[in-house]
Amino acid sequence: MKMKPQVLPPDFNPETHMIAKVTENGVFHESRKGARLASELVANGTPEDLRLAEKVLDVVLTCQERHTEDPHCGNFMWMLEDDVVGDLNAVEFNLEYLIPMMLQHADRLSPGMSERVQEAIRLGLDEIRRLDVLPAYTNITLLDILNTCLGGELLGDPAIAGRGYRKLVEWMALTDREGTTFEYNSPTYTAVTLRALAQLAAHVQHAPTRTRARTALARLGLSAALHIHSGTGRWAGPHSRAYHPSVVGETDAEIHLLRGWLEDGTLPGWIEDALTRHLEAFEITETAFAARDLGITTYHSSSFALGVSVKEAGGQSDVMMAHYVREGASRPGVLYTRYLTNDKWLGDFYHATDRTKSRNLIEEGRFYGVQQGPRAIGLYTLGSTGTLHSAKAALIWTQRELVDEIWIGGERVHEPPADLVPGQVVVIGSGDVWFAVLPLTVTDLGRGAPLRLVEREGDLVLELHNYLGPEKSFWELRWPGAFYQGQPQCGFYLEVAEREDYPDGSTFAQVIKRGALLDEAGPPFTYAGEGARNWTVEYSRDEQTLGIEVDLMQWQLLRRWTGTGPLNWPMLESPVARQTRRGRIEVAEAVLTCGSEASWLFASPETGRYVAAYHGLRPAPLTLTVPGGQVHIPMMATGTVLWDNGIVTVDAVGLQGEIAVSGGVEKTQETTSAAS
């Protein structure tokens, strides 16, 4: 069949040969979008496509900084219109397309253009080496690894490629110390990471790197699938980083993204079992970095998913959020929280990189949270002590018109705005769920800072103000400072319930008030760098207890607990999957025994599939026992073992000895030496 020319996107600008972005500040052209378009044109490969691809590449390459005295020689301008390199990630996002294009289709370009692109790749890889991004910056680190491994192999440069192979080992070691990635559970950036790992696994020549990439891809794919809420199809929170359209559900449901990855082979087929798990309700907990209090919990029911971070990861964090079913609505309901100063709202300020109004409602507070099932406690304080005229925590329900019941203190409220007094429970009914919010201590930094429900830009917002008044600075909040007595408090208890569980919001509020609440802080004192002032919050009801304690002086987490005792930092804990470093894991009658480095086990008894993984650098024995069978491997390092209804597939580095299978048969697998 004769190929047809690539259909160009509607925002293609034939005058610039680039994708145009029209903003209130003018028309701009992203270099990375040009690189992607060129790679697609070359892949399609008709004569017309190739002629246009060379024109696009000519423009993209003019975006590369080539002055040898520039500290970022080899990087790219984010926009064609830029004069200097600003966003240091531009080189990664451009080479992500240029390198695979050259690996697969270099012969389709003219000799002159092929030489120019190869030289641009070499310059870009040298810049990537100099930048040497920290492994904690997950998505950019994986692009570094992808570009360096594939670029080094493309150029035939073992030194470049070797740096990439080693950095993958380094990144996996960092992640394996904790559980999930430092840049955890992000609808935007985990997607970048997964794509990079899939590209690496598909194209890298170095066999140990290929196996390690597939192993890491399986672990992150498992986490992503377990966070997809079956009722709404959304990527449930909390999120380390997310852009506003995905936060409020304006984008396509992420379940379609994962299904696409399953269809095109980006993710292994068994991930389907994690996506369609046979559970009505369950909880998943992961740790990203315990030393920095970065851990997450997500609870799924058929109607909603509630997620809470122990601590914010940055300004793009969703520290506490819920997705819930709204039958007949164009998109699911979302509750998310922010701490906001000076009445900022989406679009009130500019995003420097894109030169457009901000795509995000930035988190401006500092947060600590704890969750057990559908119950959570959130504690906020100010993130900045600049000049303020307002400072508040905000709980935001999207699409006010789809909120059909509002109750304050047991009384029905028909239209906001509405004030509440301390101790009153706010109940919101929307779609298939009830939300109950009980404000905790909220420090008034002025006079009469309100607690109130308002409508803002079509959303319903519960505002818990620490300050509302004339613009001022707060000497008493500065540390070091002569008046500092601790951070202001701003907390709340949240509980989510199925709509069918209570006849009305008043009944739910009465149930919440029946619980025992402890909300107390030590007396104020002027801080001289010593001593603590602890804020302790605990809520108990129906033989369930949830608690958290922070030091207001240093805004430091001290402890979290439930009725069963202190909460720890599990690498991965859920009814269907676990990860530990203890050398033994049990899930749903399956047992994994292996070395004492990071390992995980996923079990799907309903489909007869079980997956075990070991992430050790040094080979160790591994045994997977499942109902009706067993796999024993004398020695293996990083890799996975799949039991699929008695068909066994092993993909591992450092395999030694003969694999023994009882109750099944071994399938041909890729084996690699112990060499790194």
N, C-alpha and C positions, 0 to 999 in steps of 0.2 A: 504494500500500500504506500502510495506516495505521501510523504510527510507534508503537512501544511505549515506555513509560517506561524510562529508563536503569536498568540493573540496578546496585544499590548494592553497593559492596564489603562483604565480611563484617565489616570492622572499622569500618564507619560507626556513629557514636554518635548515635541519634535525639534524645537529650536535649541534646546540644551542637550538633548539625547539622555535625559535623566528623568526620574520620577519627581514630580513637583509637589511641594507641600505649601498650600496657601494659608497664610495666617493674617491676623490683623496688622502684623508688622511687615508684611511683604510675602514674596514667594521664595521658598528655599528648596534645596535639593540635597538629600542625604547621600553621602558617598557610599555607605553600606547598601542602600537600596539600589544604587547603580551597579554595585558589584554583584548583588543577587540577580538583578535583571540580566546582566551580561552572562552569568553562569547558566541561567535558564535558556537564553537564546542559543548559546553554544551547545547546550545539551540537546535542544530541539534540532539544530543542525542543518536547516535548509540554507541554500545560498543567501536568501534574503535575510534570514536570521543572523548568519555569520557576518554579513556586511554591516548590519546594524550593531552587532555585538562589538565589533572593532571600534565603531564610533563611540559607543557607551564606555568601553574600556579606556579609550583615549581620554575621556573626561574624568573618569574615576582616577586614573593615574596622575592627572594634574592635581588631584586633591592630596597627593602624598607629599609630605615635607621632605625635600631632598637636599637642603642646605646642610653640608657636613658639620658646620659649626653650631647648628641648632641642637639643643639638648634632646630633642625628640625627632631627630632625623629618622625617617623610615615610618613614622606614624602618619595618620591621615587626618585631614580636617574633617570634622563631623559633617559640615555642610560645605557645598561648593562655594558658598558665599563667605566662608570664614577666611580670616587672614593668618591665623595661627592655630596650632594644635591646642585644643582646650580639653576635650574629653579624651583621656588617655586610652579608653577602651576601643576607640575607633579602629585601631590597627587590628585588633582581634576580630571585630565584626566584619571587616573587609576581607582579611585573609581566610576567614571561615568559608567564604565562597570562592575566592580566587584559587586556593590550593587544591580543593577537590576538582575544580574545573580543569586545572592543568594536569592533575593525575589521570583523569578520565578522558579528556578531549583536547589535549594540547595540540595534537596533529591537525585539528580543525582550524586553528588560527594561522595567520600568515607568519612566516619565520620572523619577521621584524616585530610583530606584536607579541609573539610567543617569547621572544628574548626580553622584551620590555617587561612583560608580566613576571617572568622568572626573576629578573633583577629587582622588581618591586617587592616580590616575596622575600628575597634575600635581605633587602634593607629592612623590611618589616619584621622579620624574625630576629634581626640584630637588636631592634628596638624592644621587642618582647623580652629578649634575654636581659637587656639592661633594666627594664622595668621590674622583672622578676616578681610579679604580683604575689602577695601573701596567699598561702593556700586557704585561709579563712574566707577569702572573697570567692565564693564557690564557683559561680557561673563564669567569671572571667578566668579563674584558674583552669577550669576545664577547657575553655577556649585556648588558653595558653598551651595546655598539654596537647590538644587536638592539632593546633597549628604547628607546634614545634615537632611533634612526632611525624606528622604527614609531610610537613615542609622539609624537614631534614631528609626524609626518605626520597622526596621528589628531587631535591638538589643533590642527592647522593653524598650527603655530609653526615657521617656518623656522629660527630661531636654535637651537632644540632639535634639530631634525632635522639641521641643518648640523654640529652638534657630533658627531653620530653618524657622518655621512659622513666627516668628517675623521679621526675616531678609527680607522675601518676602514683608511684609508690609512696612518695611523701604525703600527697593529698589523702590517699586512702588510709595511711597511718594516723593522720590527724583525725579523720572522720571515725575511724575504728576505735579510737580511744573513748569516744563519747556515745555514738549511736547513729544519729542522723547528721546531715551536713550543717555546717555553721550557718549557711544561708538556707534555713530550713523551710520546707513546706510553702513554697512560693508559686502561685499559679503562673507568674511571669518567668521567674528566674530558674526554678526547678525545671521548667520546660527547656530552657536554654541548656542547662546541665545535661538533661537526658538526651537531647539531640546531639550534643557534643560527644557523649559517651557512645551513642549509637553509630555516629560517623566514624569514630575511632575504631570501634569493634569491626566495622564493615571494611575499612580501608587500610588499617595499619598492617605492615608486613611483619613486625616483630611479634612473634607468637605469644610470649608471656604477657606483653602489653595488651594484646587482643583478648586474652582470657581474663586479665584483670579488669579490663573495660566492661566485658560482659557481666562479670560478677558484681561490679559496682552498679551497673545499669539495672541488674535484677533487684538489688537491695533498694535503690531509690524508686524504681518502678513499683515495687511492693508498697512502699510508704505512700506514694501518690495514689495508688488504687484504693488503699484503705482509708484515704481521706476524701474520696469521692462519696458524697451523700446520695444514697439510692433514691430518696424521695424527690430531690430537686435536681440531681445531676451536677451539682456544683462542687468545686474543690473547697471543702470545708476548712474553716480556720482552726487555730490562729495562723496568721501568715507572718513570716519574717519581713517580706516586702511584697507589695502588691500595688498595682495602678488602679485608679478609681473606677474605671469601667468594669473591671473584673470584681472589685469589692462590692459594688452595688448590683451586680448581675446583669449589666448591660451587654456583656459579651456573650458569645455562644456558650452554652453549658459545657464545662470542661470534660464531662463524661464522653462527649463526642471526640475531644482531642485524644483521650486515652484509647478509645475504640479505633481511631485512625492509626495510632501507633501500633496497636495490636494487628491491624489489617496489613500495614506496610512492613511489619517485622521489626520496627524500632524496639518494641518490647517483646519478651518471650511470651509464647502463647498461654502459659499457665497463669500469667497475671490476670487473665479473664476470671479465674476462680476467686481472686482477691477482690475483683471489681464487683462480682455478683455473689458475694458471700451469703450464706444461708443463715442470717442473723437478723432478728427483729430490732435488737438494741445491743450496742456494745461500746466499749471505750478503748481508745488507743492512746498510749503515752510514749513520748520519745524525748531523748535528751540531745541537744545540740552542743552545749558547752557548759558543764556543770559549774565550773569555776566562775563563770560570768552569769550564773542563774538563768541560762537559756534552756528552757525545757517547755514542752507543750503537751496539752491534753485535749482530746476531742471526743465528745460523746455523740453517738448516732442513735436516733430513734427513727421510726418510719416517717414521722412528720417533720423532724427538725434535726439539725446538727449544731451543737454548741461547742465552741473551742476557746481555750484560755491559755495565754502564755504566762509563764512565771514572771517574765520581765520583757520589756520592749527591746527589740533589736535595733531600732532606729526610727527615723521619721516616717518611713513607709510601712511601719508595722500595723497589723491588725491584732491588737493584744487580746481583745475579747469580742467575739462575733458569733452570730447565729444565722444559719440559712434555714428557711422553713417553707412548707408547702402552702401555696395559695391557689386553690383549685380555680381554674378558669382565668387566672391572671396571665398576662403576657410573660411575666417572669416571676421567680420565687421572691418571697420576702427576705429582707436582710436587716438584722440589727448589728450595728457596729459602734464602737466607742472611740472617742478622741478626747484629749485634753487640748483646749484651744485658748489662745490669748488674743486680746484686742479684736474680738468678734470676727476673726478670719473665717472665710468660707471658701468653698471650691471656686477657683477662678479669680480670687481677689488678689493674687500675686503671680509673679512670673517665674517660669522654669527656664533657667538661663540656657540650658543646652538646646531646647526646642524653640526658644524665642516665642513661646505662646503662653497664654494663661495656664496656670498650673493644672496638670492632669490629676493632681492629688490633693487631698485634704490632709495636710501634714500633721502627724502626731507630735504635739509640743510638750507633752508631759513625761514624767517618769512614773512607771507603773510596776506594781507587784500583784500577782493574782494566784488564786488556788481554785481548783475545781474537783468535784466528785460527781460524776453523772450529770444530771441537769441542774446542779447547784454550783454557784460560784461566788467568790468574793473578789472584788476589784478595789485596789487602793492606788490612788493617784496623788501626785504632788506636782508642783511647778517644775518645768524643765529649764526655765530661764528666769533671771531676776532683773530683766530690763524694765524700761518704762512701760507701764500697763494702764489701760482703762477698763479691761475686763480679763478675767481668768476663770476658767470653768472646765469641769468634766462634762462631756456631752454623750448621751446615749441616743443613737440616731436610728429610727425606723424608716426605711425607705417607703416612698409612695403613701403619703398620709391618707389619700383617698381610699386606700385599701385597709386602713385600720378602722375596724367597725365598732370597737368598744374601748372606752377609756374610763378607768375608775381611779379615784383618788380618795384614800381614807374610807373606802367602802361606799362612796357616793359616785353615781354615774356623772360623767362630764361629757357634754355633747360637742363642744368646740373649744380648742385652745384659743388664746392662752389661758392657763390656769396655774395658780400658785399652790404650793403645798408647804406644810410645816413639818419640822423634824418629827420623825416617828410615824408619819403616814406612809402607807404602802401604795405605790402606783401599780396598777394592773392594766396591761394593754392586751386586747384581744384582736388577733389578725389571722386570717387564714385558718389553719388547723391547730394553732397554738395559743396559749396564754403566756405572757411575760409578767412576772412580779418583780418589782424593784423596791427595795427598802434602803433609802439613803442612810448612811452611817454618819460619823462625825464629818462635818464640812466646816473648816476654819473660816471665819469671816474676817478678812483682812481690812475691811472698811466698816461701813454701817449699813446693815440691812441687805447684805448680799442675798439675792433670791434663789430659791429652789423652785423651778417652774417648768411647765410643759408649754412648748411653743411650736408653731409651724414655721419651717424655714425652707424656702425654695422647693416646696412640695413634699418635704419630709417632716416627720414628727420628731421633735427633739426634747429630751429631758435634760435640762441644764442645771447643774449643781455648781453654783458660783462660789469661788473663793473671794472674788472681788468684782464689783461693778460700781464704777464711780469716776470721778475726775482722774485724768491722767497723772500718774505719780510713779516714783521709784520707791522701793521698799528696802530701807537700810537694814531692817531687822531680819531680812532673808539672806543677807550676804555673809558668806563664810569664805575666807577669814573676815571677821568683822567683830566690832565691839558690842553688838546688840543681838547677836544670833542666838535664838533659843529653839531652833529646830525647824523642820519643814512644815508648811501648812498641810493639814489633812483634808482628804476628799475621797470618801469611800462609799461603797454600796454593796449590798447583797442582791444577787440576781438568781431567780429560779424560773425555769421554763417547764411548761406542762402541756400535755395534749389537751386540745380544746374540749374534747368530750369528757375529760375528767372532772370538770366543774361546771355547774349550770350557769354561773355568771362570775364576773370579776370580783364581786363582793365576797363570795364564798371563798375564792382563792386567797383573797387578802386576809380573811379571817384565819385561814390555815397558816399563812405566813406569820401572822402576829402571834399565833399559838406557840411558835418556837422560842427557845431561850437564846437571847442575844447578849454576848459580852462585847462591849466596844469601849475600851478604856486606854488611856495613855498616861505615862508618868507625868508628874508636875513639871511645868516649864522651869528652866534655869539657864542662865547665860553661859554659853559654851566657851571653854578655854582649850578645847582640843582633847578633853578627857571626859569620860562618863557617857552614859547612854540614856535615852528617853524612849522607852519602848511603847509602841502602839500595838495592842493585842485585840484581835477580832475573832470571835468564835460564834457560830450559829449551830444550834442543835434542835432536832425535831425528829420524831418517829424513830428513835434509836440510831440516828445518823448525826454525825458531828463533822464540821468543817472549820478549820482555823488557820490563821496566818498571823505572824508577828514580825514587825519591822522596827528598826531603830530610826527615829525621826531626826536624830542629829546627823548621821551620815547617810540617811536614806539607804539602809542596808537590810537585806532580807536576813532574818534570824532563824525562822523555822516555819514549816507548813505541816499540817497534820489532818487526819481524819479520825473517826472513832476507833480505827484499828491501830493507830499509832502514827509516828512521824512518816512523812512522805520522803522517798529517796529519789534517785535519778536513774530510772531504768533506761537502758539503751533502746529497747523497743519492747513494749508490753501490750498484748491484745489477746483476745480469745483464740485467734487463728495464727498468730505469728509472735515469736519472741527472739530477742537477741541478747546475748550475754558474753562474758569473758570467763565463765566458770567451767567450760569444758563439757557441760551436760545441759541439755534443754529438753523439756517435754511439752508437747502441744497435741491435744486431741488424740491420745494413745500412740503418738509417734514419739520416738526418742532419738536424739542426736548425741553422740559422745565423740569428742575430738580434742584437739589441743586447747591450751588455755588462752589463746588469743581470740579475737572477736569471731563469733559464729552466730548463725541464725537459722531458724526453722520455721517453715510455713506448712500448714496442714489443711487440706480440703478433703475430708473423708467422703463428702457427698459425690465428688468427682473422681475419687481414687488417686488424687495427685498430691505428692509431698515434695518439698524442695528444701534441701539442706545446703548451707554454705559455710565455708571456713575461709577467713581472711588472713590467716597466718602467713608470714614471710618464710618461716621455716617449716618444712614438711613435718607432719604429725599423723598418727593413725586416725581414721575416721570410720565410725559405724553409724548407719542410719537404720533404725528398726521401725517398721510400720506394720499395721495389722496385716498378717499374712505373708510377711517377707522381711528380708534384711539385705543390706549392702555393707560389705566391709572392704575398706581400702587400706592396705598396709601403711602407705605414706602419701600425703598430698599437702601442698601448700594452698595458696589462694585458688578458690574455685567453687563450683556448685555440683550437687548431685540431685538429679531429678528422678523421682519414682513416679511413673505414669502408668498406673494399673499394671504393674509388673514389668514394664519396659524401663530400663535404667539407662540414663545418660549421664556421663561424667565429663566435666569440662574443667580441667584444673592444671595449675602449674606444679611442676615437681612431682608428678606421679611416679611412685616406685612400688614394685611388687605386683602380684596378680590380684585383680579385683575379684572378690568372691560375692556372688549373688545367690540368695536362696529365695524361692517363691517367685522368681521372675527371671528375666534374661537381660544381659547387658547389650546395649546398643552401641554401635561404633561411635567413638567420641574422639574429639581432638585432644591430644596429649602434648604437653610441652615439657621441656627439661626444667631443671631447677634453676637454670641460669636466669638472671634478671635482665 
